[in-house]
Amino acid sequence: MRKVLTILLVMGMAAAPAAAAGQVSASSPAPAVAPSQEQAPAVTAVTLDEAVSRALARNPTVARAATAIARADALLAQARAVTLPSLSANLSNTTLDTGVSFDENDVIPRNQFTFSATASVPVLAPARWARRAQAQDQIAVAEASVTTVRQQVAVAAAEAYLSVIAAQRQVEVDERAVVTARAHLDYARARLEGGAGSRLNMLRAAQASASAEVRLERTRFANQQAQEALGVLVAEDGPVVASANPRFEIPAEDADQAWRTSRPDLIQQSLTIRAAERVVRDSWKDVAPAATLSFDPQYVTPSGLFQPSRSWRLTFGITQPIFQGGLQRAVTRQRQVALDEASLAFGEAELQARSDIRVARAAVASAERARQSAELAASQAEEVLQITTEAFRLGATTNIEVIDAQRSDRDAETEAALAADALERARLQLLVALGRFPN
């Protein structure tokens, strides 16, 4: 989007190429103002809210970010599974080279099937329970990260929307400049044909008119580029135009403190700290005792003389780590370092947020003053053009002064359009800094 604005700025300041004098004649027809009627893709008109909502619903960047939530949810399911009862079954067959018999009774059968099952449930599992709670924290962090990505996509769509509006304004400025230049060319041609003017004045007017046509073509193409860029962001197969100017409601300065709980980046950092604090607090659970209760029924056929065909076993076991070579202390230190890094990142993000708000407030105030000055300059330049044109018709000024007044009027209108765009962008950035966009 910055490329479009750069093209508009350079185009407004660039010097127009000179037209070949030998190719201009009194009977030369003026080119049409209307763009060519070639086949063009269907154009969709949207408001700012529609552009943002479509971008959030269709842009693949948001969908890719949402996979982080699915990944965290899968990790939570995995952590929860190890805290639930488990059941397994086993079937085995044993064949010996020869069986053992005593008094016509099989002591050890030559071929024997064994059916067994194991049902176990963790009775005491602090470490496993802690990992389940930690996985839940990661889901909250993933959801916050998706919110951050959604804000970035929404801001990109809004900036693209403003670029379309800026390009449309510049097209309107250059179209008025073309109309003015053609009117002057028609007057210069009529004076030449009436014997009151000179070919030099007519050539100067023709050169100014041709240069205005070139600038208009460039701004129309820049406008098309901006529309296509907006169409890509909202996942529309074709250019998208802005149907209305946006209205950004700027809150009062006394409401700025709400940004701490509304900025997605700070919310994500806060949840990251909370998750890291839980991990540090749960470190002792890694060395806490764990208890398991298991039940193992078994069926053997054919059974041996001293082996029952049906049996079961109930086991209760407790495990307590005794010595791990300092592993747990190292893990705890590593977790504390991660918590410290998250706290520092939050402090840095909060400091940057304060700066963003101050700069955005100053940018809005500065852009508002610049817009007022630019509009005043444009109004004055228009009046100068009117006076100069009328004076030229009365013979009080020269053709060069008229062309210079036309150029000054166009440049002043361009500056006014750029100033209006800068103000809208400054207001958007202030809302973003306050965490109020998108709503």
Buried (B, 14 or more C-beta within 10 A) or exposed (E): BEEBBEBBBEBBEEEBEEBEEEEBEEEEEBEEEEEEEEEEEEEBEBBBBBBBBBBBEBBEBBEEBBEBBEEBBEBBEEBBEBBEEEEEEEEEEEEEEEBEEEEEEBEBBBEBEEBBBBBBBBEBBBBBBBBBBBBBBBBBBBBBBBBBBBBBBBBBBBBBBBBBBBBBBBBBBBBBBBEBBBBBBEBBBEBBEEEEBEBEBBBBBBBBBBBBBBBBBBBBBBBBBBBBBBBBBBEBEEBBBBEEBBEBEBEEEEEBEEBBEEBBBBBBBBBBBBBBBBBBEBBEBBBBEBBBBBBBBBBBEEBBEEBEEEEEEEEEEEEEEEEEEEEBEEBBEEBBEBBEEBBEBBEEBBEEBBEBBEBBBEBBEEBBEBBEEBBEBBEEBBEBBEEBBEBBEEEEBBBEBBBBBBBBBBBBBBBBBBBBBBBBBBBBBBBBBBBBBBE
